Amino acid sequence: MSATSAPITTTPPVTPPEVSAAGKARKRLSSPWASLIAVVLAVLWTVPTFGLLVSSFRPRSDVRRSGWWTFFNDPTFTLDNYRDVLDTSNSASLGNYFVNSFVITIPAVIIPITLACLAAYAFAWIKFPGRDVLFVAVFALQIVPIQVTLIPLLRLYVDAGIAGTFWPIWLSHSIFALPLAVFLLHNFMKEIPSGLLEAARVDGAGHVSIFFKVLLPLLRPALAAFGIFQFLWVWNDLLVALTFAGGGDTVAPIIVGLANLSGTRGTAWHLLSAGAFISILVPMTVFLLLQRYFVRGLLAGSVKG
Amino acid sequence: MGALFSVAESTPAKFAQMLAAILLFAAVMGLILFFAGRVTGRRSDRIVAFAYLAPTMLMLAVGLIYPGLRTIYQSFFDAAGKAFIGLGNYQTIFTDDGQLTVLRNTVLWVVVTPFVATAVGLLYAILVDKARLESVAKALIFLPMSISFVAASIIWKFVYEFRPDQGNIKQIGLLNQVLVWLGASPRQWLVDSPLNTLLLIVVMIWIQAGFAMTVLSAAIKAIPDDIVEAARLDGVTAFGMFRFVTLPSIRPTVVVVLTTIGIATLKVFDIVRTMTGGQFQTSVVANEFYSQSFRSDNQGLGAALAVLLFVLVIPIVVYNVRQLRAAEAR
């Protein structure tokens, strides 16, 4: 479902022509209101996060007694909240959940991307009967909400004897990612000029070597784009993890731990603030580092279920 | 092999299991590629295609299609999943008082979120377009997209936090403190319906506006310069420019953004669960599905709610596809 056919990055492809001094002046005169609205929106979007961030560094008693804005009159600073929330001997600890998040996310990103690469290659570059019908079917599966699948899937996992391990989460995230992954990677593969593949075929390359030597290097941006999507999706997911991992800290990821903490210690803001930031840190870092690819993937269009 | 599929307790054991699982997966993929590479002959293409598609198709059939059909079937059965009750569960959804509140809230979410988030995103994209520090300004709105719904809910719950208004107790939630500064008395924001639902919707708007802004900003930048220049030479005002040049040019993108946010909103349950747990008449279909299926053990009603989600998504997707077709035909 592509919004624009060609991928566009945040930076415009051509540098805009230099605006004349008069143009600049006119713009500046007409836009104090525009600037004001923009600043107000930017502040509204930033202050809530900032308030919680400040609170995570204030001592427990201060967080309970006064608002975070008083920090600037009377700065008090501590790392105790982070220590408490990571210390695994503490009952409110998120340490094990944090580890689980990595163990869950890495395979749940690698598996669907690999599978979708193969499937997308078959759909894009191999002719076989029923190809178009099958592709439309996979594409259409994107609209199935995952809620519809959870309980029967849970039963299948119990029957298979793998309930309560990491496997149901790895498998479920992989399954749910496949329709979108196949669709996106297929679109990217189709954009590669067929002449490149023909040339390789004439040279006697088979499907496997064409895939690895010709396509894979060209697909790197697409893989990065989908990889970030899937990483954020899995890391930030609550529903799949709650259903298949339960609440304990053997398997459940940090988002579940955080949701539990919010449920049981809903007013312990010194812990909630530090816990929330630990959970935010990893996806935000990935996001900032690979923003360019993420935007490209976004613009290639998605209706993730 | 036993350790590969059992519960890993310690951190090293978890990572070892993860590594083993990845290696197992790599080995399976390696086998498929190895055999696909050796196939020759007239029908070789078909065999390779089959080998490449088989794992994906198998997973989709077992993990999406079968469970989906199974849930539809289950939605015609009672709480224990034993007795056939026809459309009874659906009747409950559309007649029971509690369920009607759930439907009302869901409509509120799906109508308000996409339009407000898109409007804010579009406004901001236009305001910061070609401004100094454009990328920094965009990043501020953009960043909440990387935050989980749970963490975002905690961030906003802290904004709405209430302390009883007595003696020397001070407010720690920003919203109530602003009220106090203005001379009003603080209130329990998350208790009064339907205002509380709107306050939960704010969290979703806060997350989705960045998505809208990013996609719309790219669409605005893709408008050909000569159209903008021609309009400017004609002396079109700033609002006229938006109304007659910008908006018509980006209309297909606006539709995609609206529908994408609409679908995402329909399925969100994390925000409701974290902020209120569905109490104080804030539940939505996606949250009610979870409560009925896993808390109240009403399998039939849970299944019917899941099916309802599915049914509600379809018209939005159909509209989206139609609009795209129309845009492509032009």
Chai-1 contact restraints between the chains, C-beta under 6 A:
chainA,res_idxA,chainB,res_idxB,connection_type,confidence,min_distance_angstrom,max_distance_angstrom,comment,restraint_id
A,A3,B,T253,contact,1.0,0.0,6.0,A-B,restraint_1
A,A3,B,V256,contact,1.0,0.0,6.0,A-B,restraint_2
A,I8,B,A218,contact,1.0,0.0,6.0,A-B,restraint_3
A,P12,B,K221,contact,1.0,0.0,6.0,A-B,restraint_4
A,A34,B,L127,contact,1.0,0.0,6.0,A-B,restraint_5
A,A38,B,L127,contact,1.0,0.0,6.0,A-B,restraint_6
A,A38,B,V128,contact,1.0,0.0,6.0,A-B,restraint_7
A,L41,B,Y124,contact,1.0,0.0,6.0,A-B,restraint_8
A,A42,B,L140,contact,1.0,0.0,6.0,A-B,restraint_9
A,W45,B,L140,contact,1.0,0.0,6.0,A-B,restraint_10
A,W45,B,I141,contact,1.0,0.0,6.0,A-B,restraint_11
A,T46,B,L140,contact,1.0,0.0,6.0,A-B,restraint_12
A,P48,B,I155,contact,1.0,0.0,6.0,A-B,restraint_13
A,P48,B,W156,contact,1.0,0.0,6.0,A-B,restraint_14
A,P48,B,V159,contact,1.0,0.0,6.0,A-B,restraint_15
A,T49,B,I155,contact,1.0,0.0,6.0,A-B,restraint_16
A,G51,B,L174,contact,1.0,0.0,6.0,A-B,restraint_17
A,L52,B,I155,contact,1.0,0.0,6.0,A-B,restraint_18
A,L52,B,F158,contact,1.0,0.0,6.0,A-B,restraint_19
A,S66,B,K170,contact,1.0,0.0,6.0,A-B,restraint_20
A,G67,B,I172,contact,1.0,0.0,6.0,A-B,restraint_21
A,G67,B,Q177,contact,1.0,0.0,6.0,A-B,restraint_22
A,V99,B,T11,contact,1.0,0.0,6.0,A-B,restraint_23
A,V103,B,K14,contact,1.0,0.0,6.0,A-B,restraint_24
A,V103,B,M18,contact,1.0,0.0,6.0,A-B,restraint_25
A,P107,B,M18,contact,1.0,0.0,6.0,A-B,restraint_26
A,P107,B,A21,contact,1.0,0.0,6.0,A-B,restraint_27
A,P107,B,I22,contact,1.0,0.0,6.0,A-B,restraint_28
A,I111,B,F25,contact,1.0,0.0,6.0,A-B,restraint_29
A,T114,B,M29,contact,1.0,0.0,6.0,A-B,restraint_30
A,L115,B,P55,contact,1.0,0.0,6.0,A-B,restraint_31
A,L115,B,T56,contact,1.0,0.0,6.0,A-B,restraint_32
A,L118,B,Y52,contact,1.0,0.0,6.0,A-B,restraint_33
A,A119,B,L53,contact,1.0,0.0,6.0,A-B,restraint_34
A,A119,B,T56,contact,1.0,0.0,6.0,A-B,restraint_35
A,A122,B,A49,contact,1.0,0.0,6.0,A-B,restraint_36
A,A122,B,Y52,contact,1.0,0.0,6.0,A-B,restraint_37
A,A122,B,L53,contact,1.0,0.0,6.0,A-B,restraint_38
A,I126,B,D45,contact,1.0,0.0,6.0,A-B,restraint_39
A,I126,B,A49,contact,1.0,0.0,6.0,A-B,restraint_40
A,F128,B,R46,contact,1.0,0.0,6.0,A-B,restraint_41
A,F128,B,A49,contact,1.0,0.0,6.0,A-B,restraint_42
A,L141,B,L64,contact,1.0,0.0,6.0,A-B,restraint_43
A,I143,B,V313,contact,1.0,0.0,6.0,A-B,restraint_44
A,I143,B,V317,contact,1.0,0.0,6.0,A-B,restraint_45
A,V144,B,L64,contact,1.0,0.0,6.0,A-B,restraint_46
A,V144,B,G68,contact,1.0,0.0,6.0,A-B,restraint_47
A,P145,B,K267,contact,1.0,0.0,6.0,A-B,restraint_48
A,P145,B,L309,contact,1.0,0.0,6.0,A-B,restraint_49
A,P145,B,F310,contact,1.0,0.0,6.0,A-B,restraint_50
A,Q147,B,F289,contact,1.0,0.0,6.0,A-B,restraint_51
A,Q147,B,A306,contact,1.0,0.0,6.0,A-B,restraint_52
A,Q147,B,L309,contact,1.0,0.0,6.0,A-B,restraint_53
A,V148,B,G68,contact,1.0,0.0,6.0,A-B,restraint_54
A,V148,B,T71,contact,1.0,0.0,6.0,A-B,restraint_55
A,V148,B,A306,contact,1.0,0.0,6.0,A-B,restraint_56
A,V148,B,F310,contact,1.0,0.0,6.0,A-B,restraint_57
A,T149,B,L64,contact,1.0,0.0,6.0,A-B,restraint_58
A,T149,B,P67,contact,1.0,0.0,6.0,A-B,restraint_59
A,T149,B,G68,contact,1.0,0.0,6.0,A-B,restraint_60
A,P152,B,P67,contact,1.0,0.0,6.0,A-B,restraint_61
A,P152,B,R70,contact,1.0,0.0,6.0,A-B,restraint_62
A,L153,B,P67,contact,1.0,0.0,6.0,A-B,restraint_63
A,I162,B,F5,contact,1.0,0.0,6.0,A-B,restraint_64
A,G164,B,V7,contact,1.0,0.0,6.0,A-B,restraint_65
A,T165,B,V7,contact,1.0,0.0,6.0,A-B,restraint_66
A,I175,B,M59,contact,1.0,0.0,6.0,A-B,restraint_67
A,I175,B,G63,contact,1.0,0.0,6.0,A-B,restraint_68
A,L178,B,T56,contact,1.0,0.0,6.0,A-B,restraint_69
A,L178,B,L60,contact,1.0,0.0,6.0,A-B,restraint_70
A,G206,B,G37,contact,1.0,0.0,6.0,A-B,restraint_71
A,H207,B,V48,contact,1.0,0.0,6.0,A-B,restraint_72
A,V208,B,L33,contact,1.0,0.0,6.0,A-B,restraint_73
A,V208,B,G37,contact,1.0,0.0,6.0,A-B,restraint_74
A,N236,B,S148,contact,1.0,0.0,6.0,A-B,restraint_75
A,L238,B,V150,contact,1.0,0.0,6.0,A-B,restraint_76
A,L238,B,D270,contact,1.0,0.0,6.0,A-B,restraint_77
A,I255,B,S148,contact,1.0,0.0,6.0,A-B,restraint_78
A,I255,B,V150,contact,1.0,0.0,6.0,A-B,restraint_79
A,L258,B,V150,contact,1.0,0.0,6.0,A-B,restraint_80
A,A259,B,V150,contact,1.0,0.0,6.0,A-B,restraint_81
A,A259,B,T274,contact,1.0,0.0,6.0,A-B,restraint_82
A,S262,B,I154,contact,1.0,0.0,6.0,A-B,restraint_83
A,S262,B,T274,contact,1.0,0.0,6.0,A-B,restraint_84
A,L272,B,I154,contact,1.0,0.0,6.0,A-B,restraint_85
A,A276,B,A151,contact,1.0,0.0,6.0,A-B,restraint_86
A,A276,B,I154,contact,1.0,0.0,6.0,A-B,restraint_87
A,S279,B,A151,contact,1.0,0.0,6.0,A-B,restraint_88
A,I280,B,I147,contact,1.0,0.0,6.0,A-B,restraint_89
A,I280,B,A151,contact,1.0,0.0,6.0,A-B,restraint_90
A,P283,B,S146,contact,1.0,0.0,6.0,A-B,restraint_91
A,M284,B,S146,contact,1.0,0.0,6.0,A-B,restraint_92
A,F287,B,S146,contact,1.0,0.0,6.0,A-B,restraint_93
A,V295,B,T214,contact,1.0,0.0,6.0,A-B,restraint_94
A,L298,B,T214,contact,1.0,0.0,6.0,A-B,restraint_95
A,L299,B,A218,contact,1.0,0.0,6.0,A-B,restraint_96
A,V303,B,T260,contact,1.0,0.0,6.0,A-B,restraint_97
